[in-house]
Amino acid sequence: MRTLTTSHIPVEPGYVASDFGLSDRNDCVIRAFANVGVDTYPNIRTALFRLGRRQNKGTPVVMTHELARLHGSTYTSIGRSGAKRDRWAQLYNCGADSVEDKGCSVANVAKRFPSGKYVVSVKGHVFALINGQIIDTGPMRPGTRVIGVYSFPNT
């Protein structure tokens, strides 16, 4: 019988909208990119609104990928193989710069990427990973599968 784990990985909070006198929900993409230092929270928020993001509605994957490209990021697809990965890339029109077939969870993403600045994508959410430390507003479940990682070599 499978036992469900309710433990969480502790995180540092990083930036939130209220730090800048703004109010926005579902802003994990804005927070993650601000936390890795590509630009300020207000500037990233404005750039995403120009790309079509709406207030309190979250950021579609295509916009996340476009923002990452604008800031010189490379994208590594994690654990998706064959037809699933190809379908995902076609669906979101964002092929990976590199592919790692071995899967990864939130519990071991810091071990796999111990130094540097990254935006890590999981289903429905992204967070910053800076020198092995997860930066997010809430605790992460260790078993959550990582979909991909944006790396920022110039920040």
N, C-alpha and C positions, 0 to 999 in steps of 0.2 A: 504494500500500500504506500502511496506517495504522501509525504508529509509536506505541507506548505510552510514556507518560511516567511515570517513577518519582519525579519530584521532588515535594517536599512543601512546604507552607507552614509556617514555624515558628510555634509558639504559646507562650503563657505558660501555666504549669500551673494556676494558681488553686487552689481548695480541693480536697482529697481527704478521703475518710472517715477515714483515719488521723490527720489533723490534729485530730480530735475524739475519738480513742480508739475509733472505730467501725470495723467491718469490713463492707464492702458492695461487691459487684461490679455492673456494669451500672447505675451510679448517675449517668449523664450528666445526666439531668433535674435531679436534686438539686444536682449541682455547678453546672450552668448557672444555675439560679435563685439559688443562694447567691452566685455570682460577680457577678451583676448587682445584688445587694444588696437583694432583696425581703425576705429574712429570713435567719436563720442556717441552716447545713447541718443541724444536729440538728432544728430546728423544721420545716424543709421535709420532711425525711425522715419525721418523725412525722405531719405532715399527709397525706403520700402513703400512709403505712401505714393511716391512718384511711379514706382513699378506696379502699383495697383492694390497694395495692402489696404485693408479697411480697419478703422478703429475697433479694438476689442475682438477682432475676428481671427486672429492668428495669421501666420504667414505660409502660403502654399509652398510646396517643395521646390517648384520651378523658380520662385522668387528667391528662396534661400540659396539655390545653386547660382543664380545670376548675381546675387550680392557677393557671394564668395568669389566668383570669377572676377568681379570688378575690383576686388581687393587682393588679387594675385594668389588666391588659394589653389591648392591641388586637392583633388578628391580621391579618396581610397574607398572602394566598395569592400565591405567586410562580410565574409561568410555567405554571400549569395553566389550560387553556381549555376552555370548552364542557362537553361531556358528561363528560370525565374529572374536571374540577373538581367538577361537580355530584355525580357518583358518590362522589368522595372525601369531600365534605362530608356526604352522607347516610350513608355507611359509618361515619364517625367522629362524626356528629352535632355537628359543630363548624364551622358556616359562617363564612366570613371577614368581617371588618369592612370590608375593602377588598381589591381584587384588582389585581395588576399582571401583565398578560399577557406582558410581556417576561421571558424566562427569566433566571436568574442562577446563577452557579456560586460555589463557595467562593473561587475566585481573585478574583472581582470584587465579592463581597458587601460588603467593607469600603469600596470606592469608592462603592457605592450607598447605604450607610448609614454615612457618615463620622463622625458624632458622635451620642452618645446611648448608651443601654443596651438591648441586644436579646438575645433567646434565638433562635437560628437553628436551624431544623429541616431535616435532610437525611434521606434514607432510613435508618431504623434508628438515628439518633443526633441529639442536639442539643448545641449548644455556645453559650457566651456570646460576644457581640461588644460590646466596650466602647470607644467612641471610636475605631473603626476597627481595634482590636486583638483578634484571636481569642484567647479564653481557653479552653483545653482541655488535657487531659492528654497528648495525643499529636498528632503532626503530621497535617495534613489534606491530602488529595489535592486539587489545585487544580481539577480537572475535575468534582468532585462537585457534582451539581445541588442547589440549595436549593429546598425545598418551600414553606417559609413562614417568616415572621419575627414573633415576638412583641415588641412594643415596650412599654417601661416608662417613661412620661413622668414619673412621680412619684418615681423613685428617685434 
